[in-house]
Amino acid sequence: MRVLLTGHRGYLGTVMASCLLGAGHDVVGLDSGLFAGCILGPAPADVPSIDVDLRDVQQSHLLGFDAVIHLAALSNDPLGSLAPEITYAINHHASVRLARLAKDAGVQRFLYASTCSVYGSAGDELVTEDAPLRPLTPYAESKVRVEEDVAALADSGFSPVFLRNATAFGFSPCLRADIVLNNLVGVAMLTGTVRVLSDGTPWRPLVHARDIATAFCAALVAPVDAVHCRAYNVGTETNNVTVAQIAEAAAAAVPDSTVAVTGETGPDPRSYRVDFSAIRTALDGYTPQWTVADGAVELYENYMRWGLTEELFTTRFTRLAHLQTLRASGVLDESLRFLRVGAGHG
């Protein structure tokens, strides 16, 4: 299958490109290059790419593809809160426009990377895909809007599916240090203490980047009738854990580190536990392989192996800080567009 993978140079994209290639697909990437230099360890295997901002995609970019896997987004709640208008422009409007162009170009399948954070504050009960959507951030709200608008495009020739990923973790060549387990393992390694600023009680569903990639690869080739215009939670109930439990896993993976739950920011309203049974049924028993504890060990081993430093951790691999640096240095304008041609594609 010929697949266009948006965001292929990102945290999930570098992992997913490898999974798709391993499954025998013909993969072309599409990426603006915002995080092209955010690599820890060996560079990932590259694929042919279309170097374009998501907001500037044309129908000609989409001709000849059987499927689009759409990952590209501003994937960061702090950034979304700082500049919600840019988040909506890229994550919502440009994503829906991409889907319309894909449909017009004859693309038959459209796999969209949504998020379990659309459930917001859901309490202690396991939430299914039919639960009320209560997004609490511009990032999550943009995902809800895309699901609604792209679902309206579905017909017999255009089949979207919405994969609501749990919070990702695990090592990727294009590292992110601003997601919870990745962050806490790094903090433990660099400081010796895992600091939890909330009270540690909120629930979070977690899933490894490779398990997300496996889910997309399975959905890509699933019978259309099984996945057409449906949403699926991506993860496993085993990895429904509290923030305090995530901190304990990080500390257990890093020798001589301890946990400090400060509670200084008070309780976090984002708390939800997720039911993942639907995707197991739809995708022939799909089951994630990585536990939170295993992921913490993997992260620590790779951080040590590839020489993660505090400066890299807090700048290059933290999305908001990295984008602020690019803007301050004159590489990006206020709308996160490149001011110098080709600046993000090295």
Secondary structure, DSSP 8 states (H G I E B T S, - for coil): -EEEEETTTSHHHHHHHHHHHHTT-EEEEEE--TTTT---SS------EEE--GGG--GGGGTT-SEEEE--S---HHHHHH-HHHHIIIIIIIHHHHHHHHHHTT--EEEEEEEGGGG-EEEEEEE-TTS-----SHHHHHHHHHHHHHHTT-BTTBEEEEEEE-EEES--SS--SSSHHHHHHHHHHHHSEEEE-S-S--EEEEEEHHHHHHHHHHHHHS-HHHHTT-EEEES-GGGEEEHHHHHHHHHHHSTT-EEEE--TT---S-EEEE--HHHHHHTTT------HHHHHHHHHHHHHHTT--HHHHHTTTSHHHHHHHHHHTTSB-TTS-BSSTTTT--
